[in-house]
Amino acid sequence: MYYPIHLTAPMSQELTDAGFESLHTPEAVSAVLESSKGTVLMVVNSVCGCAARNARPAAIHTVQNAGKLPDKLVTVFAGVDLAATQKARDYMLPYPPSSPSMALFKDGNLVHFIERHHIEGRNAASIAANLKMALEEYC
């Protein structure tokens, strides 16, 4: 763990309060992605400013306002749950590690990915629009 829990807990809570389940182990990540039929939205959370200003607000806005929602909402925290985050990134290949990021899986397969460079410099509304479009298509 790179970041102390007392500092990151409020950042995690933003997503869990919106209905995301925090995954803390590689086994939990595998259980969700390998045994889930349907769709899973995974947010790779981060302590950086673009996560606070853009990624988390976009994810929360999307799940509170989208017409179609994934079957499951999950999150891992880069720099906190190291092994869980690495396992999640294994499922996000061929994309390089990226945090924050958002991945939409359908029947265990990655179907849409929003990398950090799609988050930095964009406002939460445009990121949410991108995510909503993917949810409409795949959910």
Wavefront OBJ file of the C-alpha trace (Angstrom):
o trace
v 0.000 0.000 0.000
v 1.377 3.382 -0.982
v -1.330 5.621 0.463
v -2.678 5.510 4.019
v -6.280 4.362 4.316
v -7.274 7.356 6.444
v -6.381 9.632 3.519
v -7.991 7.561 0.781
v -11.137 6.409 2.600
v -13.160 9.522 1.651
v -12.131 9.051 -1.992
v -13.280 5.435 -1.892
v -16.474 6.351 -0.119
v -17.521 8.683 -2.940
v -17.875 5.654 -5.196
v -19.235 3.200 -2.633
v -21.903 5.733 -1.631
v -22.937 5.754 -5.307
v -23.324 1.966 -5.357
v -19.864 0.749 -6.364
v -18.452 -2.266 -4.544
v -14.798 -1.944 -3.530
v -12.705 -4.947 -4.488
v -9.659 -5.358 -2.258
v -8.142 -8.655 -3.424
v -7.190 -10.254 -6.731
v -9.574 -13.088 -5.922
v -12.473 -10.654 -5.586
v -11.623 -9.110 -8.966
v -11.455 -12.527 -10.618
v -14.691 -13.653 -8.985
v -16.554 -10.659 -10.396
v -15.085 -10.732 -13.889
v -14.919 -14.475 -14.438
v -18.250 -15.503 -12.982
v -20.413 -12.575 -14.003
v -22.674 -12.788 -16.976
v -23.865 -9.425 -18.110
v -22.062 -6.137 -17.694
v -19.610 -4.827 -15.105
v -18.359 -1.254 -14.835
v -15.007 -1.058 -13.072
v -13.494 2.238 -11.991
v -9.790 2.294 -11.196
v -9.772 4.986 -8.535
v -6.794 7.209 -7.797
v -5.670 10.009 -5.503
v -4.771 12.354 -8.364
v -6.584 15.564 -9.126
v -8.121 14.266 -12.351
v -9.754 11.442 -10.376
v -11.248 13.894 -7.892
v -12.237 16.542 -10.406
v -13.232 14.393 -13.396
v -13.278 10.604 -13.060
v -15.227 10.016 -9.852
v -17.790 12.750 -10.581
v -18.266 11.378 -14.116
v -18.756 7.810 -12.901
v -21.190 8.906 -10.195
v -23.154 11.174 -12.525
v -23.395 8.397 -15.093
v -24.756 5.752 -12.746
v -27.222 8.226 -11.248
v -28.504 9.461 -14.620
v -27.961 6.828 -17.302
v -30.912 5.139 -18.913
v -29.150 1.781 -18.994
v -26.918 0.600 -16.185
v -24.425 -2.237 -15.893
v -25.375 -5.273 -13.856
v -22.529 -4.636 -11.424
v -20.533 -1.583 -10.332
v -17.074 -2.210 -8.873
v -13.920 -0.281 -8.082
v -10.290 -0.909 -7.217
v -8.002 1.749 -5.774
v -4.588 2.172 -7.402
v -1.923 2.774 -4.780
v -4.058 1.213 -2.054
v -5.211 -2.227 -3.173
v -2.099 -3.021 -5.189
v -2.713 -6.693 -5.952
v -6.401 -6.155 -6.759
v -5.531 -3.279 -9.062
v -2.893 -5.346 -10.838
v -5.370 -8.181 -11.326
v -7.938 -5.744 -12.730
v -5.327 -4.377 -15.119
v -4.621 -7.910 -16.339
v -8.214 -7.995 -17.586
v -7.764 -4.584 -19.239
v -4.966 -5.678 -21.570
v -3.842 -4.646 -24.156
v -4.268 -1.210 -22.571
v -1.341 -0.090 -20.418
v -1.871 0.581 -16.699
v -3.912 3.717 -16.305
v -5.325 5.395 -13.243
v -7.815 6.705 -13.024
v -9.622 4.744 -15.683
v -12.982 3.116 -16.373
v -13.570 -0.260 -17.951
v -16.819 -1.788 -19.120
v -16.928 -5.565 -19.368
v -19.613 -7.689 -20.974
v -19.650 -11.384 -20.119
v -16.094 -11.012 -18.813
v -14.747 -9.334 -21.954
v -13.504 -5.755 -22.077
v -15.774 -3.806 -24.441
v -15.032 -0.147 -23.592
v -12.110 1.538 -21.865
v -11.573 5.134 -20.807
v -7.890 5.742 -20.150
v -6.348 8.460 -18.044
v -5.488 10.472 -21.148
v -9.222 10.473 -21.975
v -9.892 11.864 -18.482
v -7.157 14.471 -18.041
v -8.109 17.825 -19.476
v -11.747 16.856 -20.028
v -14.604 17.819 -17.797
v -16.741 15.314 -15.928
v -19.737 15.948 -18.221
v -17.852 14.923 -21.375
v -16.443 11.816 -19.672
v -19.929 10.921 -18.431
v -21.300 11.344 -21.971
v -18.654 8.912 -23.276
v -19.503 6.413 -20.559
v -23.271 6.774 -21.056
v -22.834 6.072 -24.768
v -21.004 2.834 -23.948
v -23.674 1.812 -21.427
v -26.403 2.414 -24.005
v -24.568 0.212 -26.480
v -23.551 -2.679 -24.224
v -26.006 -2.809 -21.329
l 1 2 3 4 5 6 7 8 9 10 11 12 13 14 15 16 17 18 19 20 21 22 23 24 25 26 27 28 29 30 31 32 33 34 35 36 37 38 39 40 41 42 43 44 45 46 47 48 49 50 51 52 53 54 55 56 57 58 59 60 61 62 63 64 65 66 67 68 69 70 71 72 73 74 75 76 77 78 79 80 81 82 83 84 85 86 87 88 89 90 91 92 93 94 95 96 97 98 99 100 101 102 103 104 105 106 107 108 109 110 111 112 113 114 115 116 117 118 119 120 121 122 123 124 125 126 127 128 129 130 131 132 133 134 135 136 137 138 139
